[in-house]
Each structure stands twice: as structure tokens, then as C-alpha cells.
Amino acid sequence: MNSKLTLKLNKKTIENAKRYARKHNQSLSALVENYFNLISERELAGEIDISPAVRELSGILKIDEKLDPGKEYKKHLMEKYG
């Protein structure tokens, strides 16, 4: 079942989206729906976008494999809020 959705977007963005939709023989609604479905599928699949800065920093820190992250976080909260 389809429902109506109202979006407020920059006029230039709307014009560009309409042009893109026309070029690809899609309605603007179909374009938006396909985008929302895509990001939902990626989230469910565990795919996330990582910025180049975060990707570059990934792996710099070495973590002791014996540590339990949940236990360490609980310890941190106890020290902070005590």
C-alpha cells in the first residue's frame, strides 16, 4: 500500500532529481523509494559507509584480546557515575 510523503528540499536539488529521474525513465517517487530501499538493504547487510579519515585510522590502536569490552564499559560507567 502506498502512502504520501512530503519532503522539503532545496529547489536546485529537486530540479536535479527530476532531471535524473526523467533521464532514467523513473518517477521522482520511484527514485526516492528505490533510494530508501537501498539504504535499508545496506544497513541490514551490515554495510556502512566509512569516511576516508576513519578508514585511515582503522587498525592503529592495538587492543588486548583478553579484555571484555562490555565489562570495561561497565567499569568506566561505575567510575564516572559511581
C-alpha positions as CSV (number, residue, x, y, z in Angstrom):
1,M,0.0,0.0,0.0
2,N,1.4,3.4,-1.0
3,S,1.3,6.4,1.4
4,K,2.0,10.0,0.7
5,L,5.2,11.7,2.0
6,T,6.0,15.4,1.9
7,L,9.7,16.4,1.8
8,K,11.2,19.9,2.0
9,L,14.3,20.1,-0.2
10,N,16.5,22.7,-1.8
11,K,15.0,23.8,-5.1
12,K,18.2,23.0,-7.0
13,T,18.2,19.5,-5.5
14,I,14.6,18.9,-6.6
15,E,15.4,20.1,-10.2
16,N,18.5,17.8,-10.4
17,A,16.5,14.9,-9.0
18,K,13.7,15.4,-11.5
19,R,16.2,15.6,-14.4
20,Y,17.9,12.4,-13.2
21,A,14.5,10.6,-12.9
22,R,13.4,11.7,-16.4
23,K,16.8,10.6,-17.8
24,H,16.3,7.1,-16.2
25,N,12.6,6.9,-17.1
26,Q,11.5,6.9,-13.4
27,S,9.1,8.9,-11.4
28,L,10.6,11.0,-8.6
29,S,8.6,8.9,-6.2
30,A,10.2,5.7,-7.6
31,L,13.6,7.3,-7.3
32,V,13.1,8.2,-3.7
33,E,11.6,4.8,-2.8
34,N,14.5,2.9,-4.5
35,Y,17.0,5.0,-2.6
36,F,15.3,4.3,0.7
37,N,15.2,0.6,-0.1
38,L,18.8,0.6,-1.0
39,I,20.0,2.2,2.3
40,S,17.7,-0.1,4.2
41,E,19.2,-3.2,2.5
42,R,22.7,-2.0,3.0
43,E,22.0,-1.4,6.7
44,L,20.5,-4.9,7.1
45,A,23.5,-6.4,5.3
46,G,25.8,-4.6,7.7
47,E,27.3,-2.4,5.0
48,I,28.2,1.0,6.3
49,D,29.9,4.0,4.7
50,I,33.2,4.7,6.3
51,S,34.8,8.1,5.7
52,P,38.4,8.1,4.4
53,A,39.7,9.6,7.6
54,V,38.1,6.9,9.7
55,R,39.4,4.2,7.3
56,E,42.9,5.6,7.5
57,L,42.8,5.5,11.4
58,S,41.3,2.0,11.4
59,G,43.7,-0.5,13.0
60,I,46.1,2.0,14.6
61,L,45.1,1.0,18.1
62,K,46.1,-2.4,19.4
63,I,43.5,-3.9,21.8
64,D,44.3,-6.6,24.3
65,E,42.2,-9.6,23.2
66,K,41.7,-10.6,26.8
67,L,39.7,-7.5,27.6
68,D,35.9,-7.8,27.7
69,P,34.5,-4.6,26.1
70,G,31.2,-4.8,27.9
71,K,32.9,-5.3,31.3
72,E,35.3,-2.4,30.6
73,Y,32.5,-0.1,29.6
74,K,30.6,-1.0,32.8
75,K,33.7,-0.3,34.8
76,H,34.0,3.1,33.1
77,L,30.4,4.0,33.9
78,M,30.9,2.9,37.5
79,E,33.9,5.2,37.8
80,K,32.2,8.1,36.1
81,Y,28.9,7.9,37.9
82,G,29.9,5.9,40.8
